[in-house]
Amino acid sequence: MKTRGKMGGKTDLDRVVAYIPAEWKKELEQWAQTEERSVSWVVSKLIDKALQERRMQHPSSKVVNMR
């Protein structure tokens, strides 16, 4: 199971690519800069939160928790 990335280098996490509007990208970049994090980290946290909420709504779904 892939669970943990490495700061500033290669990671053992899987990659997901998404196409988003330029406005979203700018907003995510500003958010990441404010948090002193990468855009990837911010998006990962948003996905994690959305999946947690989905699991609460659909508890019968079999999903592996990364944390």
TIVEXTOR-823344 format. One line per field, with one value per residue: x, y, z of N, C-alpha, C in turn; residue number from 0. Coordinates in nm, 3 decimals, padded with zeros to 5 digits. Layout:
n.px: (X/...)
n.py: (Y/...)
n.pz: (Z/...)
ca.px: (X/...)
ca.py: (Y/...)
ca.pz: (Z/...)
c.px: (X/...)
c.py: (Y/...)
c.pz: (Z/...)
num: (NUM/...)
//
This chain:
n.px: (00.084/00.055/00.158/00.296/00.453/00.760/00.921/01.015/01.129/01.142/00.841/00.634/00.374/00.076/00.014/-00.219/-00.380/-00.540/-00.753/-00.813/-00.992/-00.820/-00.858/-00.914/-00.670/-00.501/-00.615/-00.571/-00.292/-00.241/-00.353/-00.189/00.056/00.002/-00.028/00.223/00.282/00.274/00.088/00.002/-00.009/-00.219/-00.435/-00.438/-00.516/-00.773/-00.899/-00.877/-01.041/-01.289/-01.326/-01.343/-01.583/-01.757/-01.736/-01.863/-02.123/-02.174/-02.133/-02.103/-01.931/-01.631/-01.329/-00.988/-00.827/-00.580/-00.447)
n.py: (-00.118/00.220/00.488/00.717/01.023/01.182/01.469/01.719/01.551/01.237/01.043/00.786/00.788/00.768/00.932/01.176/01.339/01.641/01.858/02.193/02.506/02.815/03.011/02.865/02.740/02.960/03.047/02.821/02.823/03.061/02.997/02.779/02.911/03.084/02.896/02.800/02.568/02.314/02.328/02.077/01.952/02.098/02.032/01.756/01.743/01.852/01.657/01.439/01.525/01.543/01.273/01.157/01.274/01.162/00.892/00.897/00.947/00.730/00.465/00.194/00.172/00.034/00.151/00.223/00.375/00.620/00.722)
n.pz: (00.000/-00.081/00.103/00.204/00.118/00.014/00.117/-00.112/-00.307/-00.484/-00.476/-00.332/-00.387/-00.590/-00.905/-01.012/-01.271/-01.351/-01.535/-01.497/-01.461/-01.533/-01.339/-01.106/-01.070/-01.017/-00.776/-00.614/-00.614/-00.475/-00.228/-00.154/-00.133/00.082/00.285/00.288/00.143/-00.115/-00.426/-00.496/-00.243/-00.121/-00.291/-00.254/00.017/-00.004/-00.162/00.010/00.224/00.090/00.020/00.273/00.364/00.176/00.242/00.487/00.409/00.248/00.387/00.321/00.110/-00.008/00.064/00.074/00.339/00.339/00.558)
ca.px: (00.000/00.131/00.105/00.364/00.542/00.884/00.928/01.117/01.193/01.053/00.738/00.578/00.231/00.033/-00.011/-00.348/-00.376/-00.672/-00.756/-00.899/-00.988/-00.705/-00.894/-00.897/-00.526/-00.448/-00.662/-00.498/-00.154/-00.242/-00.379/-00.068/00.158/-00.038/-00.004/00.362/00.273/00.262/-00.047/-00.027/-00.048/-00.353/-00.532/-00.445/-00.597/-00.912/-00.948/-00.889/-01.161/-01.407/-01.343/-01.391/-01.725/-01.828/-01.742/-01.965/-02.252/-02.185/-02.044/-02.084/-01.827/-01.501/-01.224/-00.872/-00.787/-00.435/-00.390)
ca.py: (00.000/00.344/00.568/00.838/01.086/01.236/01.612/01.768/01.451/01.136/00.997/00.656/00.809/00.768/01.062/01.200/01.463/01.699/01.984/02.285/02.643/02.896/03.083/02.770/02.720/03.079/03.046/02.715/02.868/03.160/02.922/02.704/03.006/03.128/02.785/02.758/02.431/02.303/02.314/01.935/01.925/02.156/01.951/01.628/01.761/01.871/01.526/01.358/01.571/01.504/01.128/01.130/01.310/01.063/00.768/00.917/00.940/00.597/00.381/00.059/00.175/-00.016/00.239/00.214/00.503/00.637/00.772)
ca.pz: (00.000/-00.089/00.212/00.249/00.024/00.067/00.088/-00.201/-00.390/-00.539/-00.385/-00.367/-00.408/-00.729/-00.964/-01.077/-01.348/-01.374/-01.607/-01.424/-01.513/-01.490/-01.216/-00.996/-01.051/-00.950/-00.638/-00.544/-00.596/-00.367/-00.105/-00.123/-00.089/00.215/00.376/00.269/00.095/-00.261/-00.479/-00.485/-00.103/-00.099/-00.365/-00.186/00.138/-00.047/-00.204/00.132/00.296/00.011/00.032/00.410/00.366/00.095/00.322/00.591/00.342/00.188/00.467/00.266/00.007/00.036/00.021/00.162/00.393/00.329/00.684)
c.px: (00.088/00.074/00.172/00.457/00.667/00.895/01.043/01.186/01.092/00.955/00.691/00.426/00.199/00.003/-00.150/-00.337/-00.518/-00.658/-00.857/-00.891/-00.870/-00.733/-00.876/-00.750/-00.465/-00.489/-00.590/-00.353/-00.144/-00.262/-00.253/00.041/00.128/-00.006/00.141/00.370/00.270/00.115/-00.090/-00.074/-00.189/-00.459/-00.547/-00.531/-00.744/-00.974/-00.971/-01.017/-01.288/-01.433/-01.393/-01.540/-01.808/-01.842/-01.846/-02.105/-02.280/-02.096/-02.020/-01.976/-01.696/-01.393/-01.111/-00.837/-00.636/-00.373/-00.406)
c.py: (00.123/00.441/00.702/00.891/01.134/01.381/01.641/01.666/01.356/01.090/00.859/00.665/00.806/00.909/01.064/01.335/01.511/01.829/02.073/02.423/02.721/02.968/02.993/02.753/02.838/03.080/02.939/02.755/02.970/03.091/02.848/02.797/03.055/03.023/02.737/02.609/02.433/02.296/02.167/01.898/01.975/02.070/01.814/01.636/01.780/01.738/01.437/01.395/01.527/01.354/01.089/01.160/01.207/00.932/00.778/00.901/00.802/00.499/00.242/00.055/00.124/00.073/00.228/00.354/00.512/00.675/00.671)
c.pz: (00.000/00.013/00.235/00.141/00.093/00.025/-00.009/-00.289/-00.448/-00.432/-00.426/-00.384/-00.557/-00.775/-01.028/-01.148/-01.370/-01.450/-01.538/-01.487/-01.455/-01.359/-01.093/-00.964/-00.977/-00.803/-00.556/-00.518/-00.482/-00.232/-00.061/-00.070/00.053/00.320/00.376/00.235/-00.057/-00.300/-00.468/-00.345/-00.076/-00.167/-00.300/-00.061/00.103/-00.089/-00.083/00.208/00.222/00.023/00.171/00.420/00.289/00.173/00.431/00.532/00.285/00.263/00.412/00.157/00.065/-00.024/00.123/00.208/00.394/00.463/00.793)
num: (0/1/2/3/4/5/6/7/8/9/10/11/12/13/14/15/16/17/18/19/20/21/22/23/24/25/26/27/28/29/30/31/32/33/34/35/36/37/38/39/40/41/42/43/44/45/46/47/48/49/50/51/52/53/54/55/56/57/58/59/60/61/62/63/64/65/66)
//
